[in-house]
Amino acid sequence: MFDNYSTSNQTGDDMGNDGCTQHVTTKAENVGKLSAYVIVFAISLFGNILILNVICKSKNMHRNTNLLILNMAISDLVIPVFVIPRRVIQIALELPSAKWILSGVTGEITCKLQTFMQDFSGLVSTLTLVLISLERLVAVAFPLRAKMVTYRLRVNMIILSWVVSAAIHAPYFYIFKLFEFNSEVYCIASWEPAFEEPSTGKFYITFLCISVILIPFSLLAGIYTVIVSILIRQRNHLRDAVRGGIIRDKMNRNVLKMAVTIVVIFAICWAPLNINLLLLTFFRKSQNAWCTPPAFAFTAEFLVIANAAINPFVYFGFVENYRRNLKRVLTKSILSTNVRKTGKRLSVRRETFELTSITCDRVPSSENVVSGIRMISSKRLDSTRRRSEVTMAENL
């Protein structure tokens, strides 16, 4: 969850005056932050689109874990589409974190939708990681039953992950509202007037921490512990196995390494932001109030955004099939481009040749002109002779 929620209990009088030391951002810091966000934007957008392109254009990748990787890439695209542009605008215009540049109905819609999408996509990625771990467990522990996990079942589980994520974050469409302080508009979370503050907010944050963090990562830790123990036991049995079994075991290990790496990176990127959120929620109004250091706040937020740019490197780095299909897709695109260019050149040359041939056929040469004159003269002489012969015959 991002920084809009941290200002939910503030008022217009204490906005930015909650007992914490104010930090003045320099131009050098803004330039550095803008550069970092632009780089992450380009990598996350291009990298995840490349993943989608590779999986969609390679028929042999429309199965197994690849479909779940496709789902995770789609959820990661929410970051460069919805989150980073707003951050870039805020830094460029030097706006406060919760300051909203739009007002009215458009401002209300964007306030609710943008805050919803950024946390909604994070939960979709978390649930996708759980699905990947379950599929790896079936592939390792029950290899003969792996085919029971059909394409339709994967699609249904993916749809369920999106529905569950939307249901958990549905309250965002109520709690996030626009408030006006000192002629400025802010997008802030508030449970009033239907619910009490701050007890309801603390309850919902606790619910999110349990459902979004504690339960999924406990499942991930337990599942991968079971998988690792199974692989250790299978290592002795595979010494006398045939080559096909060894190759299959190697592929399972590579996919497992990729999945574990994604989980670890995801946990590292999201942990600082969630810790900061808990501290702000439960210790902001206490005697020992928690004031987030500016550097820590930016790092925590940036790590979450950078996670969408890191994942494509993990996919291509661990799985050779992704690299091979990437080369194939790039080769086909380059070849098709060259073929189109060559076709255009040949068509231009062919049209030029046809025009030249037509012109040559239509324009007579000097020899043809002379021969034509000779034929016309001979025909005229023949007709004159015939007329004179006819006249002499009549005279006779």
C-alpha positions in Angstrom: 0.0 0.0 0.0 1.3 3.4 -0.9 1.6 6.7 0.9 -2.0 7.9 0.5 -3.1 5.9 3.5 -0.4 7.4 5.8 -2.1 10.8 5.7 -5.5 9.5 6.4 -5.7 10.8 9.9 -4.3 14.3 9.2 -6.3 17.5 9.0 -5.8 20.6 7.1 -4.1 22.3 10.0 -1.6 19.6 10.7 -0.9 18.6 7.1 2.8 18.3 7.1 2.9 19.4 10.8 2.4 16.2 12.7 5.5 16.4 14.9 7.9 15.1 12.3 10.8 17.1 10.9 10.0 18.4 7.4 12.5 17.5 4.6 13.2 20.0 1.9 14.0 18.2 -1.4 16.7 19.6 -3.5 16.8 19.8 -7.3 19.6 17.3 -7.4 17.4 14.8 -5.5 14.4 15.4 -7.8 16.6 14.9 -10.9 17.9 11.6 -9.4 14.5 10.4 -8.5 13.1 11.3 -12.0 16.0 9.5 -13.7 15.4 6.4 -11.6 11.7 6.3 -12.3 12.1 6.8 -16.0 14.6 4.0 -16.2 12.4 1.7 -14.2 9.4 2.7 -16.4 11.2 1.8 -19.6 12.6 -1.5 -18.3 9.3 -2.7 -16.7 7.2 -1.7 -19.7 9.5 -3.1 -22.4 10.5 -6.2 -20.3 7.0 -7.3 -19.4 5.7 -6.6 -23.0 8.6 -8.8 -24.2 7.5 -11.6 -21.9 3.9 -11.3 -23.2 5.2 -11.4 -26.7 7.4 -14.4 -26.2 4.8 -16.5 -24.5 1.9 -15.5 -26.8 3.9 -16.1 -30.0 5.4 -19.4 -28.9 2.9 -22.2 -29.0 5.1 -24.6 -27.0 4.9 -22.1 -24.0 1.1 -22.1 -23.7 1.2 -24.5 -20.8 2.7 -25.3 -17.4 4.1 -22.4 -15.4 4.3 -20.1 -18.4 0.6 -19.2 -18.2 1.1 -18.1 -14.6 4.2 -16.1 -15.6 2.0 -14.5 -18.3 -0.5 -13.5 -15.6 2.2 -12.0 -13.4 3.6 -10.0 -16.3 0.2 -8.6 -17.0 -0.2 -7.5 -13.3 3.3 -6.0 -13.4 2.3 -3.8 -16.3 0.0 -2.0 -14.0 3.0 -0.3 -12.4 4.3 1.5 -15.5 0.8 2.3 -16.7 -0.9 3.5 -13.5 1.8 4.2 -10.8 5.0 5.6 -12.3 3.4 8.4 -14.4 1.8 9.8 -11.3 5.0 9.6 -9.4 6.9 11.4 -12.2 4.4 14.2 -12.3 4.5 14.7 -8.5 8.3 14.8 -8.5 8.5 17.1 -11.6 5.9 19.5 -10.1 7.3 19.1 -6.6 3.9 18.2 -5.2 3.2 16.5 -1.8 2.7 12.8 -1.8 -1.1 12.9 -1.4 -1.6 16.1 -3.5 -4.0 15.5 -6.4 -3.8 17.6 -9.5 -7.4 16.7 -10.7 -10.6 17.7 -9.0 -14.3 17.1 -9.4 -15.7 13.9 -10.7 -12.6 13.1 -12.7 -10.4 13.7 -9.6 -12.6 11.3 -7.5 -12.5 8.6 -10.1 -8.8 8.8 -10.7 -8.1 9.0 -6.9 -10.0 5.8 -6.3 -8.9 3.9 -9.4 -5.2 4.7 -9.2 -4.9 3.8 -5.5 -6.9 0.6 -6.1 -4.9 -0.6 -9.1 -1.5 -0.2 -7.5 -2.3 -2.4 -4.5 -4.7 -4.7 -6.4 -1.8 -5.6 -8.8 0.5 -6.4 -5.9 -2.0 -8.9 -4.5 -2.5 -10.5 -7.9 1.3 -11.1 -8.1 1.3 -12.5 -4.6 -1.5 -15.0 -5.4 0.2 -15.9 -8.7 3.3 -16.8 -6.7 1.3 -19.1 -4.5 -0.2 -20.7 -7.7 3.3 -21.2 -9.1 4.4 -22.9 -5.9 1.4 -25.2 -5.9 2.1 -26.2 -9.5 5.8 -26.8 -8.8 4.7 -29.0 -5.8 2.5 -31.1 -8.1 5.3 -31.4 -10.7 7.9 -32.5 -8.2 5.8 -34.6 -5.8 3.3 -36.1 -8.3 5.0 -36.0 -11.7 2.6 -38.6 -13.2 -0.4 -36.5 -12.1 0.9 -33.2 -13.4 -1.2 -33.5 -16.6 -4.3 -33.3 -14.4 -3.5 -29.6 -14.0 -5.2 -28.7 -17.3 -5.2 -25.4 -19.2 -8.8 -24.7 -18.2 -7.9 -25.2 -14.5 -5.0 -22.8 -14.7 -7.2 -20.2 -16.4 -9.9 -20.6 -13.7 -7.3 -20.2 -11.0 -5.9 -17.1 -12.6 -9.4 -15.6 -12.9 -10.0 -16.5 -9.2 -6.8 -14.6 -8.2 -8.1 -11.5 -9.9 -11.5 -11.8 -8.3 -10.1 -12.4 -4.8 -7.7 -9.4 -5.2 -10.5 -7.1 -6.3 -12.8 -8.2 -3.5 -10.1 -7.6 -0.8 -9.3 -4.2 -2.1 -12.9 -3.2 -2.9 -13.2 -0.9 0.2 -10.7 1.4 -1.6 -13.5 2.7 -3.7 -15.2 4.0 -0.5 -12.3 5.1 1.7 -10.2 7.0 -0.8 -11.7 10.5 -1.3 -10.7 14.0 -2.3 -10.3 16.6 0.5 -9.6 20.2 0.1 -7.2 21.9 2.4 -6.0 25.5 1.9 -7.4 25.6 -1.7 -5.5 22.4 -2.5 -6.9 19.0 -3.3 -5.6 15.8 -1.6 -6.4 12.1 -2.2 -6.7 10.6 1.3 -8.1 7.5 2.9 -10.9 8.1 5.4 -13.6 5.7 6.7 -15.9 8.5 7.9 -18.8 9.1 8.0 -20.0 5.5 7.8 -17.3 4.1 10.1 -15.3 5.3 13.0 -11.7 6.6 12.7 -9.1 5.4 13.5 -10.3 2.0 14.8 -11.8 0.9 11.5 -8.6 1.9 9.6 -6.5 -0.1 12.0 -8.8 -3.1 11.7 -8.6 -3.0 7.9 -4.8 -2.6 7.9 -4.6 -5.6 10.2 -6.8 -7.6 7.9 -4.7 -6.7 4.9 -1.5 -7.7 6.6 -2.9 -11.1 7.5 -4.6 -11.8 4.2 -2.1 -10.2 1.8 1.2 -10.9 3.6 1.0 -13.4 6.5 -1.1 -16.1 4.9 0.4 -16.1 1.4 4.0 -16.0 2.5 3.4 -18.7 5.2 2.0 -20.9 2.4 5.0 -20.1 0.2 7.5 -20.9 2.9 5.7 -24.2 3.7 5.3 -25.3 0.1 8.9 -24.6 -0.9 10.2 -26.3 2.2 8.3 -29.4 1.2 9.5 -29.2 -2.4 13.2 -28.8 -1.3 12.9 -31.8 1.0 11.4 -33.9 -1.8 14.1 -32.9 -4.2 16.8 -33.9 -1.7 15.3 -37.3 -1.2 15.0 -37.8 -5.0 18.6 -36.9 -5.6 19.8 -40.4 -4.5 17.2 -42.2 -6.6 18.2 -40.2 -9.7 21.8 -41.4 -9.7 20.8 -44.6 -11.7 18.1 -42.9 -13.7 18.0 -42.7 -17.4 19.0 -39.5 -19.2 15.4 -38.4 -19.7 14.8 -38.4 -16.0 17.9 -36.5 -15.3 17.0 -33.8 -17.9 13.5 -33.5 -16.5 14.9 -33.1 -13.0 17.3 -30.4 -14.2 14.4 -28.5 -15.8 12.3 -28.8 -12.6 15.3 -27.5 -10.6 15.7 -24.5 -12.9 12.1 -23.6 -12.7 12.1 -24.0 -9.0 15.2 -21.7 -8.6 13.4 -19.1 -10.7 10.2 -19.4 -8.6 12.1 -19.1 -5.3 14.1 -16.2 -6.6 11.0 -14.3 -7.6 9.5 -14.9 -4.2 12.6 -13.7 -2.4 12.9 -10.6 -4.5 9.2 -9.9 -4.1 9.5 -10.2 -0.3 12.5 -7.9 -0.2 10.9 -5.3 -2.4 7.6 -5.2 -0.5 8.8 -5.7 3.1 10.0 -2.1 3.8 6.7 -0.5 2.5 4.6 -2.8 4.6 6.7 -2.3 7.7 6.4 1.5 7.3 2.7 1.2 6.8 2.3 -0.8 10.1 4.4 1.7 12.0 2.5 4.7 10.6 -0.9 3.0 11.4 -0.2 1.9 15.0 2.4 4.3 16.2 1.7 7.7 14.6 -0.5 9.0 17.4 1.4 7.3 20.2 3.9 9.0 22.5 6.8 7.5 20.6 5.4 8.6 17.2 7.0 7.0 14.2 8.4 9.5 11.7 9.4 7.9 8.4 12.9 9.1 7.3 12.5 10.6 3.8 15.2 8.3 2.4 13.5 5.2 3.8 10.1 6.3 2.5 11.5 6.8 -1.1 13.5 3.6 -1.0 10.5 1.6 0.3 8.2 3.0 -2.5 10.9 2.7 -5.2 11.6 -1.0 -4.4 7.9 -1.9 -4.9 7.9 -0.2 -8.3 11.3 -1.6 -9.3 10.0 -5.1 -8.6 8.1 -5.0 -11.9 11.3 -4.3 -13.8 13.3 -7.0 -12.0 11.0 -9.9 -12.8 11.7 -10.1 -16.6 15.4 -10.4 -15.9 14.7 -13.4 -13.6 12.6 -15.1 -16.2 15.2 -14.8 -19.0 18.1 -15.5 -16.6 16.9 -18.8 -15.1 14.9 -20.5 -17.9 16.7 -21.3 -21.1 13.4 -21.9 -22.9 12.6 -18.2 -22.5 15.9 -17.1 -23.9 15.6 -19.5 -26.9 12.0 -18.4 -27.7 13.1 -14.8 -27.3 15.8 -15.3 -29.9 13.3 -17.0 -32.2 10.7 -14.2 -31.8 13.4 -11.5 -32.4 14.8 -13.4 -35.4 11.3 -13.8 -37.0 10.5 -10.1 -36.5 13.9 -9.1 -38.0 13.4 -11.5 -40.9 9.9 -10.3 -41.6 11.1 -6.7 -41.6 13.9 -7.5 -44.0 11.5 -9.5 -46.2 9.0 -6.6 -46.3 11.8 -4.2 -47.2 13.2 -6.5 -49.9 9.7 -7.0 -51.3 9.2 -3.3 -51.6 12.5 -2.9 -53.4 11.6 -5.7 -55.8 8.2 -4.3 -56.5 9.7 -0.9 -57.3 12.2 -2.5 -59.6 9.5 -4.6 -61.3 7.3 -1.6 -61.8 10.2 0.4 -63.2 11.1 -2.5 -65.6 7.5 -2.8 -66.8 7.3 0.9 -67.5 10.5 0.8 -69.4 9.3 -2.1 -71.5 6.0 -0.5 -72.3 7.8 2.7 -73.3 10.2 0.8 -75.5 7.3 -1.0 -77.2 5.3 2.2 -77.7 8.2 4.3 -79.1 9.2 3.1 -82.6 12.9 2.9 -83.6 14.4 4.6 -86.8 14.7 1.3 -88.6 11.0 0.6 -88.0 10.1 4.0 -89.3 12.2 3.6 -92.5 10.8 0.1 -93.2 7.3 1.4 -92.7 7.9 4.2 -95.2 9.2 1.7 -97.7 6.2 -0.6 -97.3 3.8 2.4 -97.8 5.7 3.5 -100.9 5.6 0.1 -102.4 1.9 -0.2 -101.7 1.3 3.1 -103.4 3.3 2.1 -106.5 1.4 -1.2 -106.7 -1.9 0.6 -106.6 -0.8 3.1 -109.3 0.4 0.2 -111.6 -2.9 -1.6 -111.1 -4.9 1.6 -112.0 -2.8 2.2 -115.1 -3.2 -1.4 -116.2 -7.0 -1.2 -115.7 -7.1 2.0 -117.7 -5.1 0.5 -120.6 -7.4 -2.5 -120.6 -10.5 -0.3 -120.8 -9.0 1.7 -123.6 -8.3 -1.4 -125.6 
